[in-house]
Amino acid sequence: MKTIAFYTLGCKVNQADTASMEGIFRAAGYNVVSFNEQADVYLINTCVVTNEGQRKSRQIINRAVRKNPLSLVVVTGCYPQTAREEVKAIEGVDVIIGNQERGRIVELVEQALATKVDKVLDNVQPMTVDTKFEELGVGTETDKTRAFLKIQEGCNQYCTYCIIPYARGPLRSRSLASIKEEVAKLVAAGFKEVVLIGIHLGCYGKELAKEGQKLTLYDAVKAALSVEGIKRLRLGSLESVEVEPRLLQLMQEDNRLQRHLHLPLQSGCDKILQSMHRPYDTEKFRKLLADIRSTLPDVAITTDVIVGFPGETEEDFQTTMAFARECGFAKMHIFPYSMRKGTPAAQMVQIPNSVKEERAKRLGEVDKELMLKAMEAMVNTEAEVLFEQPVDSEHMEGLCGPYMRVVVPGKADLAGEIHKVKLTGMVEDWLVGELL
């Protein structure tokens, strides 16, 4: 039996893509082994959203080549999609495939194994307006309790800092029938929570309007919730301007849809938002948060913020910090701006790395303040927790609905179970409680 090892870099969408490819290889009779083990094939699913992601992608590719020069090294994902010649030039790479036609991955690997020629097998496909959503099956072989289902691909926003539209192509969506089918597989495999994810999740169904279909994310959520046996459903990152009132109403009415929204802000300064080509200003974002909280007072809202974007002055940064405090996020993911070749922001005057790092540290302090405040509001309440893994021999940890970590006294047999917990306090960035 041939062996294959996977390494995934980057976002949850990449993780979902890798899980799908793992499933395809298992079905073809391959044995999936750890990346640290010897394997016949090494597959690296790459990331280029930041310079660090691209650097690490090259590092892992080279590690695979050194591990076993006789193995087949396959590189897929955003790196070959955006820089195919650069990836082909890496010594030891045998097969490259971008973000499309991954359903052919076994066929391509078998072809390369059979021919064993020095030339790289190049199957990077161009992304066009006619590119369709590739409805790969979900991977169900995992020790995790949550599953990620990709229901949307591509982005047409073209924010000035972002390479992703070039790497992922235009908007395209999984069919409602396929959503139901894949959620049913995950439920049958024992997953208690399914997370719907996409590159531009809030645009689900938008491109189908030209075919006469009027579908939105609400329809996708309803389709997933219609599957018998699903316990919890969660949404991945989506733009605030795309949060439908009826989606909020559904979240209010159906407790299976977790009360957590991840809404990327990116900057709290209107000048910078405009320079980024974001689809809102701070006043619109402020109103959207108010509308959301009027319907769901207990919703947890998390966000992404980029610091050190070209042209960001100290005054602009101070404005962002003040706005972040006002928004009261439960958690901020903070990223120093990373220049990506080929994007409009790369042509702007850049800010020194030392300034970016210092600003990220200062905003991180604001994040700690807000996170502790959000956690304090949860103390002395009850929450349903999906337990995942042991902290030690006497304690288990899991996630509650607002996407906060909870620790309780318990044994490993709690893993994969949902239990109601009385939240009694906090330790660092974890809530602590007791089973009810």
Solvent accessible surface area in square Angstrom, and as a share of the most:
residue,aa,sasa,rsa
1,M,178,0.79
2,K,86,0.37
3,T,30,0.17
4,I,0,0.00
5,A,0,0.00
6,F,22,0.09
7,Y,53,0.20
8,T,44,0.25
9,L,12,0.06
10,G,46,0.44
11,C,63,0.38
12,K,83,0.35
13,V,6,0.04
14,N,1,0.01
15,Q,70,0.31
16,A,9,0.07
17,D,3,0.02
18,T,8,0.04
19,A,34,0.27
20,S,11,0.07
21,M,0,0.00
22,E,36,0.16
23,G,27,0.26
24,I,45,0.23
25,F,0,0.00
26,R,85,0.31
27,A,94,0.73
28,A,54,0.42
29,G,38,0.37
30,Y,11,0.04
31,N,63,0.32
32,V,30,0.17
33,V,25,0.15
34,S,52,0.34
35,F,17,0.07
36,N,120,0.61
37,E,88,0.40
38,Q,115,0.51
39,A,6,0.04
40,D,62,0.32
41,V,0,0.00
42,Y,0,0.00
43,L,0,0.00
44,I,0,0.00
45,N,0,0.00
46,T,0,0.00
47,C,13,0.08
48,V,1,0.01
49,V,72,0.41
50,T,38,0.22
51,N,77,0.40
52,E,95,0.43
53,G,13,0.12
54,Q,39,0.17
55,R,125,0.46
56,K,75,0.32
57,S,0,0.00
58,R,86,0.31
59,Q,79,0.35
60,I,0,0.00
61,I,0,0.00
62,N,51,0.26
63,R,87,0.32
64,A,0,0.00
65,V,30,0.17
66,R,167,0.61
67,K,55,0.23
68,N,35,0.18
69,P,113,0.71
70,L,171,0.85
71,S,10,0.07
72,L,14,0.07
73,V,2,0.01
74,V,0,0.00
75,V,0,0.00
76,T,0,0.00
77,G,0,0.00
78,C,6,0.03
79,Y,0,0.00
80,P,0,0.00
81,Q,26,0.12
82,T,50,0.29
83,A,24,0.18
84,R,91,0.33
85,E,111,0.50
86,E,72,0.32
87,V,0,0.00
88,K,61,0.26
89,A,84,0.65
90,I,11,0.06
91,E,155,0.69
92,G,34,0.33
93,V,7,0.04
94,D,39,0.20
95,V,0,0.00
96,I,0,0.00
97,I,0,0.00
98,G,0,0.00
99,N,4,0.02
100,Q,25,0.11
101,E,54,0.24
102,R,3,0.01
103,G,39,0.37
104,R,84,0.31
105,I,0,0.00
106,V,22,0.13
107,E,91,0.41
108,L,4,0.02
109,V,0,0.00
110,E,65,0.29
111,Q,88,0.39
112,A,9,0.07
113,L,33,0.16
114,A,86,0.67
115,T,76,0.44
116,K,158,0.67
117,V,95,0.55
118,D,152,0.79
119,K,167,0.71
120,V,23,0.13
121,L,35,0.17
122,D,46,0.24
123,N,12,0.06
124,V,9,0.05
125,Q,55,0.24
126,P,99,0.62
127,M,38,0.17
128,T,67,0.39
129,V,116,0.67
130,D,105,0.55
131,T,20,0.12
132,K,130,0.55
133,F,22,0.09
134,E,42,0.19
135,E,80,0.36
136,L,25,0.12
137,G,30,0.29
138,V,21,0.12
139,G,15,0.14
140,T,51,0.29
141,E,109,0.49
142,T,66,0.39
143,D,138,0.72
144,K,128,0.54
145,T,16,0.09
146,R,29,0.11
147,A,8,0.06
148,F,36,0.15
149,L,0,0.00
150,K,23,0.10
151,I,0,0.00
152,Q,0,0.00
153,E,5,0.02
154,G,0,0.00
155,C,17,0.10
156,N,83,0.43
157,Q,34,0.15
158,Y,103,0.39
159,C,9,0.06
160,T,20,0.12
161,Y,26,0.10
162,C,25,0.15
163,I,15,0.08
164,I,27,0.13
165,P,4,0.03
166,Y,96,0.37
167,A,0,0.00
168,R,2,0.01
169,G,6,0.06
170,P,26,0.16
171,L,15,0.08
172,R,6,0.02
173,S,12,0.07
174,R,6,0.02
175,S,48,0.31
176,L,49,0.25
177,A,75,0.58
178,S,10,0.06
179,I,0,0.00
180,K,93,0.40
181,E,99,0.44
182,E,8,0.03
183,V,0,0.00
184,A,44,0.34
185,K,86,0.36
186,L,1,0.01
187,V,35,0.20
188,A,91,0.71
189,A,53,0.41
190,G,46,0.44
191,F,15,0.06
192,K,51,0.22
193,E,0,0.00
194,V,1,0.00
195,V,7,0.04
196,L,0,0.00
197,I,9,0.04
198,G,13,0.13
199,I,42,0.21
200,H,16,0.07
201,L,1,0.00
202,G,13,0.13
203,C,11,0.07
204,Y,3,0.01
205,G,1,0.01
206,K,131,0.56
207,E,33,0.15
208,L,24,0.12
209,A,63,0.49
210,K,148,0.63
211,E,93,0.41
212,G,62,0.60
213,Q,77,0.34
214,K,190,0.80
215,L,34,0.17
216,T,46,0.27
217,L,3,0.02
218,Y,41,0.15
219,D,31,0.16
220,A,0,0.00
221,V,0,0.00
222,K,95,0.40
223,A,6,0.05
224,A,0,0.00
225,L,10,0.05
226,S,73,0.47
227,V,17,0.10
228,E,165,0.74
229,G,41,0.39
230,I,7,0.04
231,K,108,0.46
232,R,5,0.02
233,L,0,0.00
234,R,4,0.01
235,L,4,0.02
236,G,12,0.11
237,S,50,0.32
238,L,4,0.02
239,E,19,0.09
240,S,0,0.00
241,V,46,0.27
242,E,39,0.17
243,V,16,0.09
244,E,39,0.18
245,P,111,0.70
246,R,104,0.38
247,L,1,0.00
248,L,11,0.05
249,Q,80,0.36
250,L,16,0.08
251,M,0,0.00
252,Q,73,0.33
253,E,118,0.53
254,D,27,0.14
255,N,123,0.63
256,R,83,0.30
257,L,1,0.00
258,Q,15,0.06
259,R,59,0.22
260,H,11,0.05
261,L,0,0.00
262,H,24,0.11
263,L,0,0.00
264,P,10,0.07
265,L,0,0.00
266,Q,20,0.09
267,S,0,0.00
268,G,1,0.01
269,C,10,0.06
270,D,69,0.36
271,K,103,0.44
272,I,2,0.01
273,L,2,0.01
274,Q,151,0.67
275,S,38,0.24
276,M,0,0.00
277,H,96,0.43
278,R,22,0.08
279,P,49,0.31
280,Y,16,0.06
281,D,63,0.33
282,T,15,0.09
283,E,101,0.45
284,K,100,0.42
285,F,0,0.00
286,R,86,0.31
287,K,124,0.53
288,L,34,0.17
289,L,6,0.03
290,A,60,0.47
291,D,63,0.33
292,I,3,0.01
293,R,74,0.27
294,S,89,0.58
295,T,33,0.19
296,L,0,0.00
297,P,110,0.69
298,D,86,0.45
299,V,13,0.07
300,A,8,0.06
301,I,1,0.01
302,T,7,0.04
303,T,0,0.00
304,D,25,0.13
305,V,0,0.00
306,I,17,0.09
307,V,0,0.00
308,G,0,0.00
309,F,0,0.00
310,P,5,0.03
311,G,44,0.42
312,E,6,0.03
313,T,68,0.39
314,E,73,0.33
315,E,134,0.60
316,D,14,0.07
317,F,0,0.00
318,Q,82,0.36
319,T,61,0.36
320,T,1,0.01
321,M,20,0.09
322,A,61,0.47
323,F,9,0.04
324,A,0,0.00
325,R,113,0.41
326,E,97,0.43
327,C,6,0.03
328,G,35,0.34
329,F,1,0.00
330,A,9,0.07
331,K,65,0.28
332,M,3,0.01
333,H,76,0.34
334,I,39,0.20
335,F,94,0.39
336,P,57,0.36
337,Y,9,0.03
338,S,24,0.15
339,M,81,0.36
340,R,17,0.06
341,K,183,0.78
342,G,54,0.52
343,T,3,0.02
344,P,67,0.42
345,A,0,0.00
346,A,19,0.14
347,Q,155,0.69
348,M,63,0.28
349,V,132,0.76
350,Q,65,0.29
351,I,24,0.12
352,P,83,0.52
353,N,101,0.52
354,S,76,0.49
355,V,48,0.28
356,K,16,0.07
357,E,108,0.48
358,E,80,0.36
359,R,17,0.06
360,A,18,0.14
361,K,152,0.64
362,R,64,0.23
363,L,0,0.00
364,G,18,0.18
365,E,87,0.39
366,V,3,0.01
367,D,9,0.05
368,K,111,0.47
369,E,87,0.39
370,L,15,0.08
371,M,36,0.16
372,L,72,0.36
373,K,144,0.61
374,A,23,0.18
375,M,4,0.02
376,E,104,0.47
377,A,78,0.60
378,M,32,0.14
379,V,33,0.19
380,N,108,0.55
381,T,54,0.31
382,E,101,0.45
383,A,13,0.10
384,E,92,0.41
385,V,0,0.00
386,L,0,0.00
387,F,0,0.00
388,E,30,0.13
389,Q,88,0.39
390,P,72,0.45
391,V,67,0.38
392,D,74,0.38
393,S,88,0.57
394,E,91,0.41
395,H,64,0.29
396,M,0,0.00
397,E,6,0.03
398,G,0,0.00
399,L,2,0.01
400,C,0,0.00
401,G,12,0.11
402,P,20,0.12
403,Y,77,0.29
404,M,23,0.10
405,R,69,0.25
406,V,0,0.00
407,V,13,0.08
408,V,1,0.00
409,P,81,0.51
410,G,15,0.14
411,K,111,0.47
412,A,64,0.49
413,D,121,0.63
414,L,19,0.09
415,A,46,0.35
416,G,15,0.14
417,E,74,0.33
418,I,44,0.22
419,H,65,0.29
420,K,98,0.42
421,V,0,0.00
422,K,61,0.26
423,L,0,0.00
424,T,67,0.39
425,G,16,0.15
426,M,56,0.25
427,V,88,0.50
428,E,149,0.67
429,D,70,0.36
430,W,79,0.28
431,L,1,0.00
432,V,40,0.23
433,G,7,0.07
434,E,90,0.40
435,L,71,0.35
436,L,118,0.58
